[in-house]
Amino acid sequence: MQFIQLKDIHYCYPDQYKSILSGIDLVIAEQEKIALIGKNGCGKTTLIRIILGELSPSRGQISYPVIQPIVSYLPQDTRISSNLSVEDFLLGVSEQNYQIIAQIRSLEAQTTLSEAQGVQLASLWHEYHSLNLANWEEEVQTMIMDMDLSSLRDRVCDSLSGGEYTRLQLSSLLLEKPDILILDEPTNHLDLVQIKWLEEWLNSYQGAVLYVSHDKSFIDNTASKIAELTNGKLEIRMGNYTSYTRDKHQLKMHQLVQYKQRKQQIQSLREAAQKRRAWASSFQPETRSEGRGAVYESVYNAARTQMQQARNIEKRIIMLNERFPVERPSFEKDYKLRFGPVEQSHGELINISGLSFSYGKSLILSDFYLNLGASERIWLSGANGSGKTTLLRLVAGELTPNEGHISFANRLRIGYYRQDFSGLNPQQMVRSCLLESGKEEGYIRTLMGCVGLKDALINEQVSQLSWGEKAKLQLLNLLLGDYNVLLLDEPTNHLDLKSREMLGKALSNYKGAMIFVSHDRAFIDKVATREVELSCGSLDLGEQRRE
């Protein structure tokens, strides 16, 4: 049974003349896992907002089989500030139920009650039983167990890591008993263990799921259908990302062969029509002077026949172009992203010895040792909270170690990509941000095109950029900086699939050294030469990875 059907959906923003969505058709059916993919800014969020009812389409309709389904939405990078515990936050999914439970707890916690308070408590218990709130509490406890939140039950929501908070939000959505789950970049801020857990959970979930993701491995392991949004159109195919890209390439190559054959056919028909017209035109003037004898009539009739054949051929060309058109398939321009030449060093570039660091009483790193060699690309792995970002901030000089020492080779230029974009000034204009590199504006605009930033964004304020645009702006700052050591904290977050692949190729050819944090398995396999695993302040140097 289908839950939602979108038919011929068009949408144009009031301040734009061109539609961002044009003729979208999509069916979301029970148990389907649909991966919505496409470049940053192609309209994925707009389409989601239309499905959620936050926007009304300019044209087209959304229909439902019987009644409108319950749709729950997990937005990208949205945290709700809350001092509630995890358990209370989930109980609060039903505000009415939580208010009754919270009032009962408050009154029962008091040592003595007045007569009025006793009456109020009795009334609350009556309401508790009449609404069967015992079942609601049981549902919440079951959800805590199923979503592996038992150890976090009493933790304050504000203290959770990104991955823990994603699980909490997902749990709150499931308590709403939705027919359809819509998830926007659900793997952002999840470590590899949590991503694998989410994959297993999605594969066992019986409801319908529409999710936006740019993680190739995650899509391959979970999607039953791919919906790619390109130039306002939605291309849909069953299967995962690998099968989709393979089939898409084969289809385009087949279309290209058909297009070339049709082009050759049209050219042959045009030449045939031109040849007949030329023959008819050349013979009629020569024979008319011979009078109206038999020779003239036979040649004239032949010329007229040739002219009619030319017209028929031309009509066939029009019919082929109008009724059976074959368009040339479009192939995306393969931009090559390259880091400029860097001043290469030899031997050891960074040495960390006996490093210890703590936030208050929380020990993050203890007696830590690490060295970065020339051209090495070290992948920092480990669970969320193990200290990966802290280590990068220590190397970048943003934090001071409690003990130990970090030494650097001479003439190192270190570039730091922050996953929270804190290095970008939200009040600054994009142009002034990029011109700080000292490069010419023409060169900067060329690089903007290479990373997929629209030229018009150069006049925008940084705060007005989307998450994906901020990620590309920060990446552009690295390209302009001539750095020979890079510190990258989740550089693929918010980037579309094409940009991730392009960045992976560029970094695999980068001649400098780097230390990076990532949970994108395809990106890690392409870039890393060595793994260092952090675990509760300790480390495992891991295996040497292949180049």
SVG drawing of the C-alpha trace seen along z (x, -y; Angstrom):
<svg xmlns="http://www.w3.org/2000/svg" viewBox="-10 -42 74 49">
<polyline fill="none" stroke="black" stroke-width="0.4" points="0.0,0.0 1.4,-3.4 1.6,-6.1 2.2,-9.2 2.1,-9.9 3.6,-13.1 2.4,-13.8 3.8,-16.5 5.1,-18.7 6.5,-22.1 7.9,-24.7 9.4,-28.2 10.5,-30.5 8.8,-33.9 12.1,-35.8 13.2,-33.4 12.0,-33.1 13.2,-29.5 11.5,-26.5 13.7,-24.5 11.4,-21.5 9.8,-20.6 7.4,-17.8 8.4,-15.6 6.7,-12.2 7.4,-10.1 5.7,-7.3 6.6,-6.4 5.4,-3.0 5.4,-0.8 8.8,0.7 10.7,-1.3 14.0,-2.8 14.5,-5.7 17.8,-7.5 17.2,-11.1 20.5,-12.2 21.7,-15.2 24.1,-18.1 24.0,-20.7 21.4,-23.3 19.5,-21.1 16.2,-21.3 16.2,-18.2 15.3,-20.3 12.5,-22.1 11.1,-18.7 11.1,-17.5 9.4,-20.7 6.6,-20.1 6.1,-16.5 6.0,-17.8 3.4,-20.4 5.6,-23.3 5.5,-24.5 2.7,-24.3 3.7,-23.3 3.3,-25.9 1.7,-23.1 0.9,-19.4 -0.7,-17.4 0.1,-15.2 -2.4,-12.3 -2.8,-9.6 -4.4,-6.2 -6.9,-6.6 -5.9,-9.2 -2.9,-11.4 -0.1,-9.4 1.9,-10.5 5.3,-11.8 8.1,-12.4 11.2,-14.4 14.8,-14.3 16.4,-17.5 20.1,-18.0 22.3,-19.3 19.4,-20.5 19.9,-20.3 17.2,-21.2 18.6,-22.7 17.1,-20.8 18.0,-20.2 15.8,-17.2 17.2,-13.7 17.0,-11.3 14.2,-9.4 12.1,-12.6 12.8,-13.9 11.3,-10.8 8.3,-10.8 7.8,-14.4 7.1,-13.3 3.5,-13.3 3.4,-16.6 0.1,-15.9 1.2,-12.5 4.5,-13.9 2.9,-16.7 0.7,-14.2 3.7,-11.9 5.9,-14.8 3.3,-16.3 2.8,-12.8 6.5,-12.5 6.8,-16.0 4.0,-15.5 5.1,-12.0 8.7,-13.3 7.4,-15.6 7.5,-14.2 4.2,-15.8 1.2,-16.8 -1.6,-19.2 -5.2,-18.2 -5.4,-20.1 -2.3,-18.4 -3.6,-15.0 -6.8,-15.6 -4.7,-16.8 -2.5,-13.7 -5.6,-11.4 -7.0,-13.2 -3.8,-12.9 -3.6,-9.1 -7.2,-8.8 -6.3,-10.6 -3.1,-8.4 -5.2,-5.2 -8.0,-6.5 -5.4,-7.5 -3.5,-4.2 -0.2,-6.0 1.4,-2.9 1.4,-1.7 3.0,-4.9 5.8,-4.6 6.3,-1.0 6.6,-2.1 9.3,-4.6 11.3,-2.1 11.1,0.4 12.3,-2.3 15.2,-3.1 16.2,0.6 15.7,1.1 17.7,-2.1 20.6,-1.2 20.0,-4.3 19.9,-2.4 23.3,-3.7 22.2,-7.3 18.8,-7.1 19.7,-9.7 22.1,-11.8 21.0,-15.4 20.3,-15.9 22.7,-18.9 25.6,-16.6 25.1,-14.1 27.5,-13.7 26.3,-14.2 25.8,-10.5 24.0,-9.9 21.7,-12.9 20.9,-11.5 19.7,-8.2 17.7,-10.2 16.0,-12.2 15.3,-9.1 13.7,-7.4 11.5,-10.4 10.3,-10.2 9.5,-6.5 7.4,-7.1 5.1,-9.3 4.4,-6.0 5.0,-7.5 4.0,-5.9 7.0,-7.6 10.3,-8.7 12.2,-11.5 15.9,-11.7 18.2,-14.5 21.9,-13.4 21.4,-11.0 25.0,-9.7 26.5,-13.2 28.3,-13.0 27.9,-9.3 31.0,-7.2 31.5,-4.0 30.0,-1.7 26.9,-3.9 26.6,-4.1 26.6,-0.3 24.0,-0.2 21.8,-2.7 22.2,-0.6 21.1,2.6 18.2,0.7 17.0,-0.8 17.1,2.6 14.9,4.1 12.5,1.1 9.1,2.0 7.9,-1.5 8.8,-3.7 11.9,-5.8 13.0,-8.7 16.5,-9.9 19.0,-12.4 22.6,-11.1 25.9,-11.6 27.6,-8.5 28.1,-6.1 28.6,-3.0 25.6,-3.9 23.4,-4.2 24.7,-0.9 23.9,0.9 20.4,-0.5 18.6,-1.8 16.0,0.1 15.4,-2.8 17.5,-5.7 15.9,-9.1 18.3,-11.6 17.3,-15.2 19.1,-16.9 18.1,-20.2 14.6,-20.1 13.9,-16.5 13.7,-13.3 15.3,-10.2 14.2,-7.0 15.6,-3.5 15.4,-0.4 18.5,0.8 21.4,-0.8 23.8,-3.5 26.4,-1.3 23.8,0.4 22.2,-2.9 25.4,-4.6 26.3,-1.5 22.8,-1.3 22.8,-5.1 26.2,-5.0 25.1,-2.1 21.8,-3.9 23.6,-7.1 26.0,-5.2 23.1,-3.5 21.4,-6.9 24.6,-8.3 24.8,-5.5 21.1,-6.1 21.7,-9.8 24.6,-9.4 22.7,-6.9 19.7,-9.3 22.0,-12.2 23.6,-10.1 20.1,-9.1 18.8,-12.7 22.0,-13.8 21.5,-11.0 17.8,-12.0 18.7,-15.7 21.4,-14.9 18.8,-12.7 16.3,-15.5 18.8,-18.1 20.0,-15.8 16.4,-15.4 15.7,-19.1 18.8,-20.0 18.1,-17.5 14.5,-18.7 15.6,-22.4 18.4,-21.9 16.3,-20.0 13.1,-22.0 14.6,-25.2 16.6,-23.3 13.6,-21.3 11.0,-24.1 12.6,-25.7 12.2,-22.5 8.4,-23.0 5.7,-20.8 6.8,-17.6 7.2,-14.2 10.7,-14.8 9.7,-17.8 6.7,-16.0 8.8,-13.0 11.6,-15.1 9.1,-17.4 7.2,-14.5 10.4,-13.0 11.5,-16.4 8.1,-16.8 8.4,-13.3 11.9,-14.1 10.6,-17.3 7.7,-15.5 10.1,-12.8 12.2,-15.6 9.2,-17.1 8.3,-13.6 11.8,-13.1 11.7,-16.5 8.3,-15.6 9.8,-12.4 12.7,-14.4 10.2,-16.7 8.2,-13.7 11.3,-12.0 12.3,-15.1 8.9,-15.9 7.3,-12.5 10.3,-10.3 13.0,-12.7 16.3,-11.3 18.1,-13.8 21.9,-13.8 22.5,-12.5 24.1,-15.1 27.3,-14.1 28.5,-16.1 31.7,-18.0 34.4,-16.2 36.1,-19.0 39.5,-18.1 40.2,-19.5 43.9,-19.9 45.9,-21.2 48.7,-23.4 52.3,-22.6 53.6,-22.6 57.0,-23.0 57.7,-19.4 59.6,-18.5 61.4,-15.2 61.5,-13.1 59.3,-13.9 57.0,-16.9 55.1,-16.7 56.0,-14.9 53.7,-14.5 55.2,-13.1 53.7,-12.4 50.6,-14.4 47.8,-14.6 44.7,-16.7 41.4,-16.9 38.3,-19.0 37.9,-19.7 37.9,-16.3 37.2,-14.4 40.5,-12.9 40.5,-12.9 44.2,-12.1 46.8,-10.5 50.5,-10.0 49.8,-10.2 52.6,-9.7 52.3,-10.2 54.5,-11.3 53.5,-12.5 56.0,-11.8 56.3,-13.5 53.4,-12.7 51.7,-10.6 47.9,-10.7 46.8,-9.6 43.2,-8.6 42.1,-9.2 39.5,-6.6 37.5,-5.9 34.2,-6.3 32.6,-9.7 34.0,-11.4 37.4,-9.5 39.3,-12.8 39.8,-13.0 38.6,-16.6 40.5,-17.6 43.7,-16.2 43.3,-18.2 42.7,-21.4 45.8,-20.7 47.9,-20.3 46.4,-23.5 47.3,-25.4 43.7,-26.1 44.1,-24.2 47.1,-23.9 48.0,-20.4 48.1,-19.8 51.3,-17.7 53.6,-16.7 54.9,-18.5 54.1,-19.0 57.1,-19.9 57.0,-21.0 59.5,-20.9 60.6,-24.2 58.5,-26.1 55.2,-24.2 52.0,-25.8 49.1,-24.1 45.6,-24.4 42.7,-23.4 39.2,-22.3 36.7,-22.5 33.6,-20.4 31.6,-23.2 32.8,-25.9 33.9,-28.0 36.8,-29.3 34.4,-31.2 33.2,-34.6 29.4,-34.6 29.3,-38.4 32.0,-38.5 31.2,-38.6 32.4,-35.6 34.5,-37.8 36.5,-39.3 36.9,-35.9 38.5,-34.5 40.6,-37.6 42.4,-37.2 44.4,-34.5 46.1,-37.1 45.1,-35.4 43.5,-37.3 39.7,-37.3 39.7,-35.8 41.6,-32.7 39.3,-32.5 36.2,-32.5 37.7,-29.7 38.3,-27.6 34.8,-28.4 33.5,-26.7 35.7,-23.7 34.4,-23.1 30.8,-23.7 30.2,-27.2 28.0,-29.4 29.7,-32.6 26.9,-34.7 27.6,-33.6 30.8,-35.7 28.5,-38.7 26.7,-36.8 27.3,-37.0 28.8,-33.8 25.8,-33.4 23.4,-33.2 25.2,-30.1 23.8,-26.6 25.7,-23.9 27.0,-22.5 28.1,-25.9 29.9,-26.6 31.7,-23.3 32.9,-24.2 33.9,-27.7 36.1,-26.2 37.5,-23.7 38.3,-26.6 40.2,-28.4 42.4,-25.3 43.0,-25.2 44.0,-28.9 46.3,-28.6 49.3,-26.7 49.4,-24.5 51.8,-21.6 50.0,-20.0 46.3,-19.6 44.1,-18.9 40.7,-17.8 37.8,-17.2 35.0,-15.5 35.7,-17.2 33.0,-15.2 30.1,-16.2 27.5,-18.3 29.3,-17.6 27.3,-15.9 28.5,-12.6 30.3,-14.2 32.1,-16.6 33.2,-13.8 34.6,-11.8 36.4,-14.8 37.9,-15.7 39.0,-12.1 40.9,-12.1 42.5,-15.5 43.7,-14.5 45.0,-11.1 47.3,-13.1 48.1,-15.8 51.9,-16.0 51.7,-17.3 50.9,-15.4 47.6,-15.3 45.8,-14.1 42.0,-13.6 38.9,-12.5 36.2,-10.9 33.4,-8.2 33.0,-8.0 34.3,-4.6 34.7,-5.2 36.6,-8.4 38.8,-6.7 39.8,-3.8 40.8,-6.3 42.8,-8.7 44.3,-7.1 47.8,-5.6 47.9,-4.9 45.2,-4.5 45.5,-5.6 42.6,-4.6 41.8,-6.6 40.0,-4.9 39.3,-6.7 42.6,-8.5 44.7,-5.6 45.6,-4.8 46.2,-1.9 48.6,-2.7 46.6,-0.3 47.7,1.1 49.6,-0.6 47.0,-1.2 47.7,-0.8 48.4,-3.9"/>
</svg>
